Each structure stands twice: as C-alpha cells, then as structure tokens.
Amino acid sequence: MKSPVDKLLHSHDNLVHSEGVKVVSHTQREDGDGEEEWILHTLMIEGCDAPFKFKRKKKYKSLKGAKVNMTYYPTVEVVAGFDIEVMKVVRIKLY
C-alpha cells in the first residue's frame, strides 16, 4: 500500500519530497487583508539557499533547529524585477 507522500509524488510531476532536513531559520508574519488573514511561514533549510514558503491560518511554534519532512514545488517569484527561486511547501511534518 502506498503512503500519502508516494501518492502525491506519483500524481504530480514537479513535486519534490525531502526527509530529515534541518531548519536553520523560521519566520512567521501576517499576510492578507480584511477577513482573510493568513500567517506566511518562511523556512531556510541547511545546505539550501532557496526559501521554503507556506501559509497557515495559525502560528506554529518555532521550527528553528528541528528536522522536518517536506513536500514542495520549486517555483520562481519576481521580486523587484529579479527572479528568485522559491519552494512552495504543500506538506510539512516534524521528523
């Protein structure tokens, strides 16, 4: 029987899964306006220069120093005219 991660990876070509990666930085800030308030989480992972981003309705405890399993899509955001590689997290779990 396939795990939920295996099912996701099989059905989405660009999806990537990493296990046991160490979080070196975790920031949380409010994102949105009016009734739709979200918390934007940004993680930096040991050995990777690209930020990992995801949104949730509530704040988490800090993940700094924790090991996590993540499933994400590589994508590009344009910031001030520059293309920045960003990882859009769709699933995260403590390792």
Backbone as ProteinMPNN parsed JSONL, in Angstrom:
{"seq_chain_A": "MKSPVDKLLHSHDNLVHSEGVKVVSHTQREDGDGEEEWILHTLMIEGCDAPFKFKRKKKYKSLKGAKVNMTYYPTVEVVAGFDIEVMKVVRIKLY", "coords_chain_A": {"N_chain_A": [[0.835, -1.186, 0.0], [0.576, 2.2, -0.863], [2.098, 5.12, 0.562], [0.737, 8.323, 1.7], [2.46, 10.338, 0.738], [3.811, 9.074, -1.37], [1.67, 8.711, -3.13], [1.061, 11.384, -3.734], [3.481, 12.216, -4.997], [3.485, 10.533, -7.208], [1.271, 11.413, -8.654], [1.796, 14.074, -9.291], [4.012, 15.675, -11.278], [6.131, 17.64, -10.896], [6.553, 17.74, -8.192], [8.473, 17.553, -5.191], [10.093, 15.661, -2.638], [11.55, 15.841, 0.545], [13.357, 14.397, 3.207], [14.047, 14.557, 6.695], [15.414, 17.041, 6.832], [17.223, 19.846, 8.131], [15.996, 22.685, 9.787], [17.141, 25.935, 9.629], [16.283, 28.514, 9.934], [13.247, 30.152, 10.788], [10.587, 32.101, 10.019], [7.616, 33.982, 10.762], [4.854, 35.723, 9.576], [2.083, 38.024, 9.311], [-0.17, 37.826, 6.597], [-2.131, 39.1, 4.059], [-5.404, 40.702, 3.914], [-8.175, 42.308, 5.519], [-10.871, 40.073, 5.999], [-9.658, 37.649, 5.386], [-7.173, 36.58, 6.894], [-3.952, 35.316, 6.937], [-1.108, 33.414, 7.997], [2.107, 33.757, 6.93], [4.643, 31.53, 6.525], [8.119, 31.195, 6.48], [10.818, 29.231, 5.722], [14.251, 28.439, 6.097], [16.54, 26.108, 4.957], [19.108, 23.899, 5.96], [21.978, 23.839, 3.966], [20.721, 24.715, 1.652], [19.931, 27.399, -0.482], [17.524, 28.517, -1.223], [14.376, 29.895, -0.195], [11.749, 28.302, 1.668], [8.325, 28.337, 1.491], [5.093, 28.635, 3.038], [1.562, 28.896, 3.786], [-0.564, 29.269, 6.607], [-3.44, 29.232, 8.778], [-2.949, 29.711, 11.466], [-0.333, 30.565, 13.841], [2.702, 28.695, 14.221], [4.684, 26.809, 16.58], [8.121, 27.721, 16.88], [10.127, 26.353, 14.338], [12.811, 26.324, 14.166], [15.901, 24.744, 14.133], [14.758, 22.237, 14.156], [14.209, 18.97, 12.691], [12.67, 18.172, 9.661], [10.203, 16.691, 7.463], [9.422, 17.417, 4.17], [7.222, 18.24, 1.494], [7.2, 19.69, -1.63], [6.917, 22.241, -4.237], [9.17, 23.441, -6.655], [9.461, 26.832, -7.578], [9.301, 30.105, -9.151], [9.572, 33.422, -8.063], [8.98, 36.862, -8.775], [10.766, 39.489, -7.585], [11.15, 42.799, -7.082], [11.876, 43.022, -9.771], [13.676, 40.962, -10.089], [14.252, 37.491, -10.631], [13.519, 35.077, -8.29], [14.255, 32.005, -6.864], [11.956, 29.926, -5.258], [10.59, 27.678, -2.899], [7.529, 26.141, -2.793], [5.779, 24.959, -0.229], [3.773, 22.13, 0.28], [3.238, 20.192, 2.067], [4.235, 19.492, 5.361], [6.001, 17.972, 7.991], [7.077, 17.201, 11.296], [10.148, 15.541, 11.804]], "CA_chain_A": [[0.0, 0.0, 0.0], [1.373, 3.409, -0.98], [1.912, 6.162, 1.567], [0.176, 9.55, 1.112], [3.515, 11.055, 0.01], [4.023, 8.358, -2.637], [0.535, 9.014, -3.992], [1.241, 12.76, -4.218], [4.606, 12.257, -5.93], [3.11, 9.816, -8.428], [0.261, 12.144, -9.423], [2.263, 15.43, -9.622], [5.362, 15.521, -11.835], [7.144, 18.576, -10.393], [6.589, 17.685, -6.743], [9.714, 17.03, -4.624], [9.962, 15.311, -1.228], [12.812, 15.769, 1.277], [13.164, 13.866, 4.556], [15.073, 14.782, 7.697], [16.206, 18.248, 6.596], [17.288, 20.685, 9.319], [15.553, 24.065, 9.626], [18.077, 26.863, 10.259], [15.578, 29.767, 10.182], [11.796, 30.068, 10.604], [9.91, 33.365, 10.309], [6.167, 33.967, 10.591], [4.29, 37.077, 9.529], [0.717, 38.097, 8.81], [-0.266, 38.055, 5.162], [-3.529, 39.224, 3.67], [-6.088, 41.874, 4.427], [-9.601, 42.112, 5.766], [-11.326, 38.857, 6.67], [-8.79, 36.514, 5.075], [-5.845, 36.709, 7.488], [-3.133, 34.115, 6.904], [0.252, 33.554, 8.505], [3.081, 33.29, 5.951], [5.808, 30.916, 7.16], [9.267, 31.074, 5.589], [11.863, 28.391, 6.306], [15.518, 28.243, 5.404], [16.986, 24.752, 5.231], [20.56, 23.711, 5.937], [22.52, 23.403, 2.684], [19.902, 25.185, 0.535], [19.829, 28.862, -0.489], [16.168, 28.946, -1.588], [13.419, 29.858, 0.919], [10.598, 27.403, 1.59], [7.2, 29.137, 1.983], [3.745, 28.077, 3.105], [0.613, 29.699, 4.556], [-1.48, 28.596, 7.511], [-4.335, 30.154, 9.482], [-2.431, 29.975, 12.803], [1.109, 30.498, 14.022], [3.271, 27.451, 14.732], [5.855, 27.03, 17.416], [9.276, 27.882, 16.002], [10.712, 25.122, 13.825], [14.255, 26.514, 14.07], [16.672, 23.654, 14.712], [14.043, 20.964, 14.034], [14.307, 18.221, 11.443], [11.331, 18.039, 9.098], [9.956, 16.097, 6.148], [8.654, 18.393, 3.399], [6.865, 18.005, 0.099], [7.14, 21.055, -2.157], [7.101, 22.545, -5.652], [10.073, 24.55, -6.974], [8.81, 27.868, -8.382], [10.063, 31.351, -9.247], [8.845, 34.66, -7.766], [9.663, 38.069, -9.22], [10.854, 40.464, -6.505], [11.863, 43.992, -7.536], [12.416, 42.787, -11.098], [14.606, 39.834, -10.091], [13.667, 36.162, -10.456], [14.01, 34.426, -7.084], [13.759, 30.64, -6.723], [11.245, 29.72, -4.009], [9.952, 26.368, -2.798], [6.178, 26.248, -2.253], [5.554, 23.767, 0.578], [2.387, 21.655, 0.316], [3.122, 19.266, 3.204], [5.392, 19.53, 6.253], [5.835, 17.198, 9.222], [8.282, 17.04, 12.093], [10.827, 14.264, 11.522]], "C_chain_A": [[0.878, 1.248, 0.0], [1.058, 4.391, 0.136], [1.292, 7.392, 0.902], [1.206, 10.34, 0.294], [3.754, 10.401, -1.341], [2.899, 8.645, -3.63], [0.651, 10.421, -4.578], [2.337, 12.833, -5.271], [4.266, 11.592, -7.259], [2.156, 10.649, -9.296], [0.676, 13.564, -9.828], [3.735, 15.368, -10.023], [6.422, 16.388, -11.168], [7.324, 18.54, -8.88], [7.872, 17.005, -6.267], [9.476, 16.73, -3.148], [11.35, 15.2, -0.61], [12.518, 15.297, 2.693], [14.347, 14.212, 5.439], [15.956, 15.986, 7.448], [16.122, 19.16, 7.823], [16.907, 22.123, 8.991], [16.54, 24.976, 10.353], [17.427, 28.215, 10.563], [14.095, 29.568, 9.91], [11.193, 31.411, 10.993], [8.426, 33.209, 10.016], [5.691, 35.408, 10.567], [2.888, 37.025, 8.948], [0.73, 38.449, 7.334], [-1.738, 38.103, 4.797], [-4.148, 40.464, 4.283], [-7.546, 41.548, 4.662], [-9.884, 40.812, 6.496], [-10.386, 37.656, 6.468], [-7.377, 36.728, 5.606], [-5.138, 35.359, 7.49], [-1.793, 34.432, 7.554], [1.18, 32.946, 7.453], [4.318, 32.798, 6.707], [6.909, 30.803, 6.113], [10.357, 30.314, 6.326], [13.112, 28.455, 5.446], [16.067, 26.908, 5.895], [18.496, 24.668, 5.094], [21.01, 23.167, 4.581], [21.727, 23.847, 1.467], [19.739, 26.704, 0.636], [18.431, 29.378, -0.797], [15.255, 28.893, -0.356], [12.271, 28.894, 0.627], [9.431, 28.137, 2.235], [5.912, 28.332, 2.016], [2.887, 28.978, 3.975], [-0.245, 28.788, 5.418], [-2.336, 29.641, 8.2], [-3.775, 30.568, 10.84], [-0.908, 29.952, 12.806], [1.486, 29.115, 14.539], [4.285, 27.814, 15.797], [7.041, 27.118, 16.455], [9.841, 26.517, 15.61], [12.237, 25.216, 13.723], [14.979, 25.398, 14.816], [16.017, 22.288, 14.581], [14.375, 20.281, 12.709], [12.888, 17.96, 10.966], [11.362, 17.234, 7.8], [9.074, 17.082, 5.404], [8.386, 17.886, 1.993], [6.573, 19.377, -0.495], [7.317, 21.084, -3.672], [8.171, 23.622, -5.791], [9.322, 25.55, -7.866], [9.694, 29.112, -8.38], [9.125, 32.517, -8.937], [9.661, 35.831, -8.288], [9.587, 39.089, -8.087], [11.73, 41.61, -6.992], [12.544, 43.758, -8.881], [13.389, 41.628, -11.204], [13.831, 38.53, -9.917], [14.33, 35.495, -9.26], [13.408, 33.023, -7.024], [13.178, 30.462, -5.326], [10.624, 28.331, -4.052], [8.594, 26.538, -2.116], [5.838, 24.933, -1.557], [4.078, 23.394, 0.568], [2.159, 20.694, 1.486], [4.394, 19.353, 4.035], [5.051, 18.768, 7.527], [7.147, 17.167, 9.967], [8.837, 15.633, 11.88], [10.941, 13.443, 12.78]], "O_chain_A": [[1.824, 1.34, 0.783], [-0.079, 4.49, 0.599], [1.314, 7.504, -0.324], [0.863, 10.941, -0.724], [3.884, 11.093, -2.351], [3.144, 8.804, -4.826], [0.378, 10.634, -5.759], [2.147, 13.444, -6.322], [4.711, 12.042, -8.314], [2.225, 10.597, -10.524], [-0.015, 14.197, -10.625], [4.597, 15.047, -9.204], [7.521, 15.903, -10.899], [8.175, 19.252, -8.347], [8.312, 16.014, -6.85], [8.743, 17.457, -2.478], [12.23, 14.545, -1.168], [11.549, 15.738, 3.311], [15.498, 14.17, 5.004], [17.132, 15.969, 7.811], [15.081, 19.239, 8.475], [17.423, 22.711, 8.041], [16.759, 24.818, 11.554], [17.958, 28.985, 11.362], [13.714, 28.91, 8.942], [11.272, 31.82, 12.152], [8.021, 32.428, 9.156], [6.066, 36.215, 11.418], [2.543, 36.114, 8.195], [1.534, 39.263, 6.879], [-2.506, 37.227, 5.194], [-3.516, 41.181, 5.059], [-8.087, 40.614, 4.069], [-9.226, 40.485, 7.484], [-10.342, 36.755, 7.304], [-6.471, 37.031, 4.83], [-5.677, 34.373, 7.993], [-1.4, 35.595, 7.646], [1.061, 31.767, 7.121], [4.954, 33.559, 7.437], [6.661, 30.367, 4.989], [10.769, 30.703, 7.419], [13.035, 28.516, 4.219], [16.059, 26.619, 7.092], [19.087, 25.294, 4.213], [20.489, 22.158, 4.106], [22.019, 23.408, 0.354], [19.446, 27.231, 1.709], [18.177, 30.573, -0.646], [15.344, 27.958, 0.439], [11.879, 28.705, -0.525], [9.519, 28.526, 3.4], [5.662, 27.478, 1.166], [3.403, 29.732, 4.801], [-0.605, 27.682, 5.015], [-1.986, 30.822, 8.202], [-4.084, 31.657, 11.325], [-0.276, 29.401, 11.905], [0.695, 28.451, 15.208], [4.698, 28.968, 15.912], [6.958, 26.63, 15.327], [10.008, 25.638, 16.456], [12.882, 24.284, 13.242], [14.702, 25.141, 15.988], [16.655, 21.274, 14.866], [14.77, 20.929, 11.74], [12.015, 17.58, 11.746], [12.393, 17.115, 7.138], [8.072, 17.542, 5.951], [9.21, 17.2, 1.389], [5.792, 20.144, 0.067], [7.782, 20.13, -4.296], [8.09, 24.639, -5.102], [8.628, 25.15, -8.801], [10.712, 29.161, -7.689], [8.021, 32.594, -9.477], [10.891, 35.8, -8.252], [8.502, 39.502, -7.677], [12.911, 41.418, -7.281], [13.656, 44.235, -9.11], [13.881, 41.335, -12.294], [12.869, 38.469, -9.151], [15.553, 35.36, -9.215], [12.19, 32.865, -7.12], [13.818, 30.801, -4.331], [10.187, 27.865, -5.104], [8.521, 27.024, -0.988], [5.633, 23.913, -2.215], [3.222, 24.242, 0.818], [1.016, 20.417, 1.851], [5.499, 19.297, 3.496], [3.955, 18.901, 8.071], [8.214, 17.114, 9.355], [8.085, 14.663, 11.789], [11.482, 12.337, 12.748]]}, "name": "protein", "num_of_chains": 1, "seq": "MKSPVDKLLHSHDNLVHSEGVKVVSHTQREDGDGEEEWILHTLMIEGCDAPFKFKRKKKYKSLKGAKVNMTYYPTVEVVAGFDIEVMKVVRIKLY"}
